[in-house]
């Protein structure tokens, strides 16, 4: 037990006194400093004993070390400068002991200072290194001379990520001249220039061409000879934003890919030139198929004709998740060439089991200006996923919504020449009719400008689907859908006796149970409804009532209806709908467009004195007059 001088009396601090007559003030202070140090050490020991009783301190040392390693790996992907994971060695004595004895933890090398680099290399011992260098980070840019020391450890480097400023790229890459027998992952990203054509092509061969273990290669704004023998063992290849003069031709790309038989992930983003329109038919007829038996992920962002040519020569396994973005080309106005290629994506070849064909159960179509995005999923309900990209330009995509391993066999974006409804409808219909939707259960459309889809689109694309139970529309003009939900608006087929004819018209989506409408622009009133004239139907909320009423009469009633942020939906409209639909979810807000007080009422009164815009069923003349 350490002896402590009686400096405290009760709860107050006693005045310091000399411990011995012959001790000077300085001696007394030194003696007290020693006692303070002893007391501090005692407190540290007590805290260590107390911390040992906490649950996390009872974890096996191997588990705690694995947690540290996982944290370090996640920090290395996202953080610049000195990463946060180094602080695990500063939490407590136990954690520091575990961290210092875990060589793998210190193998996540970062360039910060000479002392820091030397310490990391020493603590990691001979464990393979994971190195990240970001010269766009100012401090690291000032310490680039330290890379020479890192380059001397080339035989230990397992993962290397270089994010380089253009002015430093050639000098840094020239340091990588020694063989790297353990290198598995190589990522090189050059700072983006204002012009893609300025991509630097660094001459010479990295690591003396000796990277036998290389499996993952990612190149951004940096050209690399794909015919290199060191790439034969690749399992993942990503090429992005290659300058126009350095983009590989389709022929050279095919030759290079044909040598990568183990490729599992292939990502090509703005890395290929545009193809000629007249070369599509020639390619479809004469192109030799390139087989990827192990491919599980394929993403292509390229001009439309290039995407078509690649798909025409790729034999894609059924298990492959496909992400496509077809960028706009002024000379490519016809999108039909891609439709049979999408259909082929879901056809089992002779050596593929039919059971492997993905069964599409939900579809999602989203528009953003002139871009139309599609998602086809095997999930039974819409999971709120977004289209592949939301950008409207070819080269400024931002973060792509790849959504790997999310039950989505296919995502495709197409950039149109215009955002006209007719162009959108033709494209949406063509793509959806190319994908096998026989088992579709849910369809979601989210449009940005009240796009109208005709009744012909609905009946031809979705009307025959026997399992379609859920339709969700956001910002879509519903005139065509309402016309399809009924037999014909305001003129359902009837027999001479005035009863509805059974079997005369195939019921649209007979299994439909849920209808969700968000931001739908219903009209204030429908002249066609008041005049029994289907040609003048402008689709008001009462028109929806008529369509659902007809379905109920045929035993095909809807069980749930959602109305949110819709125009011209009133209280009495919802009351009428609740007579037909068990569950009506309305946001309770009547949205209208302000009109002048002098404007005459657009809704004429019927013979019984009630407005024709109410839920009174419209009289329909029988066929015999």
N, C-alpha and C positions, 0 to 999 in steps of 0.2 A: 504494500500500500504506500502510495506517495504521500509524503508529509506536506501539508499545506499550511502556510503561515496564517494565523488568525487575523486576517484583514477585515473580516466581517464581524460585526457585533449586532446581533439581532437582525434587523432588516436594513441596516445602514452600513455604509462603507466607512471603516475606521481610517483614521489618518495614518499614512505610512510612517513607520518608525524604523530606525536602523536595527538590524537583527543582532548586531554585536557592537560593543563600543569602538572596536578597532576597525569596523567596516566603513568605508566611505560611501557616499551616495551612489557613486558609479557601481561599486561592488554590490550594493543592495539592489540596484536596478537589474544588473546581470542575473543575480540570484532569483529575482522575481520573474525575469524573462524565462529562466529555466523552469520554474514552477508553472508558468503559463503554458509553456510547450508541453510539459508533462500532463497538465490538465487537458490540453487540446488533444493530445494523443489518447488519453483515457476516454474522452468524449467520442473520438473517432472509432475506438474499439467498441464502445457501447453501441454506436450507430450501426457498425458492421454486424454486431450480434443481433440487433433488432431487425435489420434488413434481411438477415438470413432466415427470419421467421415468416417473411412475406411469401405468398404463393409462387411468384415468378422466380424467386431464388431457389425454389425446390425443383425447378426444371432440370432435367439432365443436361450436362454441359454441352453435349452434342446438339441437343434441340435448340438451346439458346444460341449457340454458334450458327446454326442453320438460319435462325431468325435474323441474325445480324447480316449474314450473307445475302439473304433475300432482300433485306432493306437496302444494302449497298448496291445490289444489282438494279433495283428500281430507281435509286437516286442517280445512278450513272446515266440512265437513259434520258433524264429530264433536267438535271441540274448542271449549272456551269460553275466554274471556280472551285473552291473547296466545298465538297458536298457535305450534307448534313450527317451522313452516316458515321463520319469520324467521331462524332460526339458520343457514340455508344461507349467509347473508352473513357469517358469523363463523368459518367453517371454515378458510379460507385466502385468500390474496390473489387467487388466480385465481378462485375461486368468488365472492368478493365483487365482483370486477370484472364477472363475468358477470351476477350478480344485480342489481347497480345499473344495468346497461345494459338490463335486461329490464323494460320498463314494465308489461307484462301481469302480471308476478309481483306487483307492488305494487298491482294493481287489486283484489285480494282484501281488501277493506276490513273492518276490525274496530274497534270503539270501545273505546279503552283510556285514552288521555290526550290532552290538547290537542296536545302536541308530537308524539305518535305519529300522530294523525289528520292533522295538517298535513303531516308527513313522507310519509305514504302518499299523500295527494292530490298532493303535489309530484312524487314519484317515478313515480306512475302516469301523469303528464302528461295526455293527453286520451283515454286508453284507457277503454273502457266499464267501469264498476265492478260488482263483485260484492260486495254488502254483506250482512253477517250481524250482527244485533243480538239479544242474549239478555239481557233485563232481569232474568231469574231469577238470573243470575250477579251476586253482590253488587257487585263492582267496577264492572261495566258499569252497574248500576242507579244508582250514584253519579255516573256520567258521562253521564247521559242528556241533559244540556244540550248535549253535543257533537253530538247528532243534528240540531240546527238547522243546523249547518254542513254535515252530510251531506245534509240535505234540500235545501240550496241547489244541490246537484249532481244534482238529479233528472233533468236532461237527459242525464246520463252514466250513470245507473244501468241496468244490464242485468239483473242478478239481485238480488232483495231478499228476505231471509229475516228475519222478525221473530218472535221468541218472547218474548212480553210478559206481564208480571204484570198482573192486572186493574186494579190501581190506577193503572197507568201507560198502559194501552192507549189510552184516549181522547185523552190529551194527545199521545202520540207520533203516532198516526194523523192527528191534526189538522194535523201539520206537513207531511204529504204532500199538498200542495194544488197544486203546480206540475206542468205536463205532463211526462210521462216517455215521450218518443217511442222510446227504445231498450229499454224494459222488456220482457223476454221471460218472466221467471219471477218469480212473486209468491207467497210463502208467509207466511201470517199464522196464528200459533198463540197463543191466549190461555191463560194459566195455568188449569189445570183446577179447577173449583169442586167443592164437595161435592155440589152439585145442578146437574144439566145445565140446569135451567130458568133459571139465572142467567146464561146466555150474554148478553154485551153486544152490542147492535146499535148500532154507531156511525153516527150520521146523517151525511149529506153524501156526496160522491163523492170517491174517492181520485184524485189526480193530475189533477184537473179533468176526469175522464172521458176523458182523452187518453192512451191506451196502445195505439196501433195495432199494435205488434209483440208484444203479450202472447200467449204460446202455452201457458204452464203456470201453473195456478192451484191452490193448495192452501190450504184453510181449515179450521182446527181450533178448535172452540169460538168461531167467529166467523161471523156471518151476513153475507151479501153479496147484493145483488140480481142474481140470475142472468139477468134479462132485459136486463141492460145491453148495449148495442150493442158495447161493447169486448170482449165475450166471444165474438163470432162466430168469431174466428180461432183459438180454443183447440184445441190438440191433446192436452192432458192436463188433467183436472179431478179433484180429490180433495176430497170433503166429509166431515168427520169430527166426530162428537160435537156435533152442533148441538142447542141447547136445544129442548125440546118446542115452545115457542111460536114458534120461528123455523124449524122444519123446513118445507121446501116441500111442498106437496101433490103428489100424483102427477101431477095435471093440469098444474100450473105447471112441474113438472120436465120433463114431456114437451115442453111448449112451448119451454122454454129449450134443451133438448137438440136439438130439431128444427132449431135455428138453427146448431148447431155441426157442420157437415158434415165438418170435417176432424178430428174427435175420434178419437184413436188409443188413449188410455188413459182409462178412466172408473172411479173408485173412490168408492163410496158406503158409508160406515161409520157406522152409528148416526146417520144423517142424515135418515131418512124415518120418518113415522108408521106405526103399524099400520093395516092395512086391515080392512074388515069381511069376514067369511067369505062372506056372501051376495053380496058384490060380485065374487067370483072368477069364478063362472059367467057373470055379466053381462059382465065384462071379456073373458072368453075368447070370447064370442059377438060382442061389438060393438066391441072395442078396435081402433083403427087402428094398424097396425104402424109402428114407428119404425125406419128403416133406418140402420145405421152401416157404411158400406162400407169405411171405413178403420180400424175398431176392431180393435186387436190384443190389448188387455188389458181385462178387465172383472172387477171385484171388487165384491161386494155383501154387506154385513153388515146385516141388517135382520130384522124379524119375519117369520115364515114366510109369512103371507098377502101381505106387501109384496113379498117375493122372487118369489112366484108371479105377482103382477100385473105386475111389471116384466118378467119373462121372457116373459109372454104378449103384451106389446106391443113387445118388442125383436126386431128381425130381426138376429140375430147372425151375422156371417160365419163360415165354417167354420175360418178361420185363427185366430180369436180364442181366447185362453187365458182360461178362465172360472174364477173363484174365488167360491164362495158360502158364506155362513154363515146358516142359517135359525134365528133365535133363537126361544126357546120362547114360545108364546102359549097361555094357558089355554083360549081358545075355539076354537083350531085343533087338533083331535085327529085329523083325517084328513089323512094326508100324500100320498094318491094324486093330488091335483091336480098335483103337481110332476113326476110320472113321465112323462106325455106331453111335457112341456116339455123334460125332459132328453133324451128320445128325439129330439125335433125338432132338438136341438143338433147331431146327427150325421146329419141328412138333407140331401142336396144339393137346393137349389131349382132352378128352371128355368135360372137364369142362373149357376149355380155348377157347376163341373166335378166329376164324381163322384170324380175322382182326388184332390180336395182333402179328402175326408172323412177325418178322423183314424182310423187303424187302432189300436185299443186292444190292447196286447199284455201289459200287466201291470196288476193291480189291487191296491189296498191298502186295507184297512178297519181302522180303529183306534177304540177306545172309551175314553172317560175319563168316568166317572160316567154322566150321562145324555146325553152328547154322543157322536154317532157320526160319524166322519170318513171320507171316501172320497177316494181318489186313483186316477185312471185315466190311464195313461201309454202312450205309444207306444214306450217303451224295451223291449228284449227281456228285461231282467232288472230286478228290484227294486233301485233305487239307494239305498235307505235314506232316502228322503224321508219327512218327517213330515206328518201331516194339517194342514189349513189353520190350525187353532188347537187348543190343548189346554185352553182355559179352559172352565169349566162355567157361567159367568155371561154375561149378555147384554152388559154394558157394561164388563167388566174383562177385555179380551182379551189384553193384553200385546202381545208381538210376534207378528204373524201370519206364518205360514210360506208366503209367496206363491210362492216358487220359480218366478219367471218364466224363460222361455227354457230350460226343463228337460225338454222333450218331455212336458209334462203339459197336455193340452187341458182337463181338468176336475178341479177339487177342490171338494168340497162337504161342509159340516158341517151336521148337523141336531141340534138340542137337543130331546130327548124329554121327556115329562112325567115318566117314571120310567126306571129302568135295568133293568126286567124283561127277561128273555131273550126272551119272546114279542114284546114291542114292538121289540126290537132286530132279531130275526129277520125280522119283517114289513117293517121299514124297509130292512134290508140286501138282502133278496130283491127288494123293489120297485125300489130304485135300480139294483141290478145287472142286473135283467131289462129295465130301460129303456135301458141303454147297450148298444150293439152289441158283444158279446164273442165273436163267432164266431172271431176270430183270437187270442183270449187264450192266452198261453203260461205265465203265472205268476200265482198268486193268493196274497196274504199277508193273514192275519187276526191282529190283535193286540188281544186283549180283556183287560180289567182285572179280571175277577171270575169266570173259569171259565164264561163264557156257553156254554150248550149250543145248538148249531144242529142241527135235526132232519135226519133222512135225506131227508125230503121237500124241505127247503131245498137240500141238496146236489144231489140228482138233478134237481130242476126248474131250478136256477140254473146249475149247472156240469156236470151229468152228460152233457149232449149235446155239450159242446165237444170237437172232434176234435183240437185242437192244444194243449190244456192239458197241460204237461209238468212243472210245478213247483207244489207246494202247500206253503205255510209257515204254521204255526199257532203262536201264542204265547198261552198262558193260555186256550185254548179247550177246552171239553169235546169230545172227539173221538168220542163215541158215535155221533152221526149220520153222521160221515164214515166211520167204520169200517164201519157198516152199509151205506153206499153203495159203499165200495170192494169189498165182497163182493157176492154176489147178494142174499141175505138172511142175517143172522148165524146161523151154525150150521145153516142149512137151505138150502144152495145147490140150485138146481133140478137134478134128476137124472132120467134116463130110468128105465124099469122095470128095466133091467139094472144100474142103480146108477151109470152113468157120467153125467158132467155133460152136460146138454143144451146144444148149441151154438145160439145165436141165440134162445133162449127168453127171455132178458132182455138188454137192451142194456147193454154194459159201461160202467161209469162212467168218464169221462175216459180213453178207451182209450190215449192217448199218454202217460199219466202216467209219469214216470221218476224224479222226486225228491220226497221227502216229508220235510219238516223239522218236528219237534215240539219246542217249547220250553215248559217249565212246564205240561205237560199233566197233569191229575189222573187218571191211570189208577186204577181201583179195585184193592183188594187181591186180590180173587177175584171170579169171575163165576159166580153160581149158575145163570144161564141157560145158560152153556157146559157146566157139569157135568151139567145135566139136559136138554140139548138143547132148551131152551125159549127161544126168541128173545124172548118178551115180557118175560122177567126179566133180559135182558142188561144188565149194569152196566159193560161195557167194561173189561176188564182187559188187561194187556199180551198175554196169550195170544190174546185176541180179535183183536188186530191181526195176530198171526201167521196166524190162520185166514183173515182177509181177504186178506192178501198171498199166502198159499198158493193160494187160489182164483184170484187174478189170474194167478199164475205158471202154473197148470194150463191157463189159457186163452191162454197166450202173451202176457200183458199184465203181466209182472213189473216191479216197481220196481227201479231200478238203484242208487239211493242213498237212505239213510235216516239222518236225524239225530235223536238223542234227547238232550236236554239239560234238566236240572233237572226231570225228569218224576217223578211219584210211582209207587212200586211197580214199578220196572223193575229186575230182578235179573240177576245174571250168567248164569244158565241161560236167562233170557228172551232176552238178547242173543245167546247162542250159537245158539239156535234161529233167530233172525232172520237170522243170518249164513249159514245154510244156504239162505236164499231170496234175500237181497239181496247183491249184490257188494260194495258199499261201505256199511258201517254205522259211523257216527260216534257213539259214546256217550261221555258225560262220565265214565263209570266210577263214578258215585255212586248208591247205592241210597237213595232217600228214602222214608221211611215215617212213619206217624203212630204215636207210642208207644201201646202198649196194655198192659193189666194182665196179669200173669203167669198169672192164673187164667182168662183168656179162652181158650175152647176154639178149636181150630184150625178155621177156617172152610172149609178146603179138604178135601173128602172124598177118600178114596183110591178109585182105580178098581179094577176086577177084577184087573188085572195087577200091583197093588201100588204103582203110581206115582201121585203126586198128580195130580188132574185139573187143577190149576193149572199143570202143566208143559206142555212143547211137544208132548205126545202129541196126535195129531189126534183130534178127537172123533168117535165113531161116529155116522154119519148113516143113519137108516133109509131103505131104498129105497121108492119110491112104491107098490110092489105089496105092501108089508107086511112 
